[in-house]
Amino acid sequence: MGQQQLLLVILVTIIVGIATVVAINTFSSAADSANVDAVRNDLLSMASTAQGFYMKPDMMGGGSNSFDNTNGSAIGIGDIGCTGDISGTDCVNENGTYSISSTSENSFDITGKPASAGGNIVITVCADDAAISDYAADGSASAPGASECSSSSS
């Protein structure tokens, strides 16, 4: 009877160990997925703020139907409502790092890099449109809708 009980204890220990490893892996992938979703939400929020900047008159600190600042320079990361530490052209918060690229009068791109998951997501912001890429874990995401901006500008 002692050998059977010992065998059952070893078997239960192995099963509990496997279940623990599976739970840790599941939790880790869920945390990474949540981080990617948070970056996606931040990008959409910044796009919305940038479109408000585009429509706001120059006298009120907006772009006056342009993504250029009042001094003629391209829109800055601080102009689009990024909440976090701004250093140069980058903004860093608990979700990730964001940077602006490919700026023109009618469109620009924001690249978001999740803090825990790596990779990137890119959103193209136009005057009245925005297109967001799928998450690319290898960092290969590119701007999805630059061609749409030229046809929607007014």
N, C-alpha and C positions, 0 to 999 in steps of 0.2 A: 504493500500500500504506500510506503514511503517514496518509492521510485516513481509511482504514478503521480503523486502530489508534486514532487520535484519537477517532473516533466511538464505538468500543467503550469506551474509557476514560471518556468523558463519560457513556455509558449506564450503566456499572457504578457510577460515582459517584452518579448520580441514584438508582439502585436501592438502594445502600447508605444513602443519606440518607433515603429513604422508610422503609426497614426500621428505621433508628435511631429515627425519630420514632414509628413504630408501637410499638416496644419500650418507649420512654419512657412513652407513654400507657398501655400495658398494665400496666407496673410501677406507675404512679401509681394506677390504679384498683384494682389488687390490694392496694396499701398501704392505701387508704381502706377497702376491704372488710375487711381484717384488723383495722383500727382499730374498725370497727363491731362485728365479732365479739368483740373484746376487751372493749368496753363491755357487750355483751350478757352475756358471761361474768361480768364484775364485778357486774352487776345481779342475776344469778341467785345469785351467792355472797352478796351482801348480803341478798337475800331469805331465803336459808337461815339466815343468822346471825340475822336478825330473827325468824324463826319459833322459833329456839332461845331468843331473848330472851323471846318471848311465853310459852313453856312453862316457863321457869325461875322458881322461887319468888322472891318478893319479898326474902326473907332472903338470897338468893344474888345479888342485884343484877339480877334479871330483872323481867319485867312481871307475873308471876303471872296468866296468862291475860288479858293486856291489852297493847296496844302503848303504854301510858303508862308513864313512868318511875316510880320509887318516890316521887318528889316530886309526882306528879300531872300533870306536864307531858308533852307529846307526846314520842314517841321521837325521839332525836337522831341525827344522821348518824354520830356517834362510837359509838353503841350498836349499829350494824349492821355494824361491822367494815370500814368503808371505809379502805383503806390509801392514805394520801396526806396532803396538807396540808388541814387542816380550818380553814375560816374562816367563822364564823357557822353558817349552815345548809347551806353548801356544802362539798363535799370534792373536791379536785382531785388527780388522779394523772396518770401519763404517758399513760393511755388517754383521759381526758376529765374532765368535770365532772359531779358528781352532786348532786342536791338532793331533799329530802323535801317532799311536799305532800299535801294532802287527808288529813290524819291523823285517824283516829277510834279508838275503843277496839278495834275488830276488824279494821281494815284501814288501809292507807296506800299512797301512790304514791311511787315513786322515779323521777325523770327523769334520764336519762343523755344527755349531749351529747358525742359523740366529738370528740377534739381536732383531728384532721386532716380529717374528713369533713363537719363541720357537722351540721345536723339534730338529731334527737333520737329516743330510744327511751324508752317509759314502761312500768314494771312495776307492777302492783297486787299488793300482798302482803297475804294474809289469814292467819288462824291456821293453816290446813292446806292452803292453796292459793296459787298465784301465777299470774298471767296476764301475758304480755309482748306488747307491741305490735310491729308491724313497724316497721322503720326508716323514718323520714320525712325525706327530705333537706331539705325545706322547713321543718322544725321543727313540723309540724302533728300529730305523733303525740299521741294522747290515751289516757287510762287505759282499758285494754281490759276489765277484769273487775270493776269496782266493784259491779255488781249481783250477781255470784256470791258475794261476801263475806257479804252479808246472809243468804243461805240456808245458808251453811256454818258460821256462828258457833254456838258452843255455850254 
